[in-house]
Amino acid sequence: MEKKLITELTDQELEEELKKRKKERIIVAAMMGFLVGAAVWSATHTKGFRTFLILALVFFVGKQNSGKVEEITNEINARKIL
């Protein structure tokens, strides 16, 4: 299935995509919380380099998923203005 650009989606498809991305955001936040907990445990119990690797993974996951919901809400708001 070919991925469409956000500007090519219909209003209903945008609403569905927004719901899907909001659910993904909750899952990613839970994953990040788990990883931060693992990093804290690693820092207090092992004192190794793993702590920094885990925190780097948290940063990478957070950076990759930021802005997805805002992108769609901005498109929906732009269409409402027109």
Secondary structure, 3 states (H helix, E strand, C coil): CCCCCHHHCCHHHHHHHHHHHHHHHHHHHHHHHHHHHHHHHHHHHCCCCHHHHHHHHHHHHHHHHCCHHHHHHHHHHHHHHC
